[in-house]
Amino acid sequence: MTRDPSPPDPCRCPLCGGDNRCAMEIERETGQPQAPCWCLSATFTAELLARVPPAARGQACICAACAAAAHKRG
């Protein structure tokens, strides 16, 4: 019998596993208001978004480091 993989951690980048610094998730967890998330002004290429595992899509944010690395490769 195979187990279902555990759900993605919304505080971790689904690509590298690093802290994604998601302001919306920080606010949800702490109850402390946060400034708008950095990702609202970021650009994510279709290629980068396609690398996110299907189970993590819409569940965990890509971190700024992965977004910047993809932009440099772009």
VENCORLIN-V983223 format. One record per pair of residues at least 24 apart in sequence whose ideal C-beta (glycine too) atoms are under 6 Angstrom apart, sorted by the first residue. I is the first residue (numbers start at 1). GAP is how many residues later the second one is. Records with the same first field share a line. If there is no record, write none. Layout:
I = GAP, GAP
//
This chain:
8 = 48, 51, 52
10 = 50
13 = 49, 50, 53
14 = 38, 39, 42, 46
15 = 36, 47, 51
16 = 50
18 = 45
20 = 41, 43
22 = 39
38 = 26
42 = 25
45 = 25
//
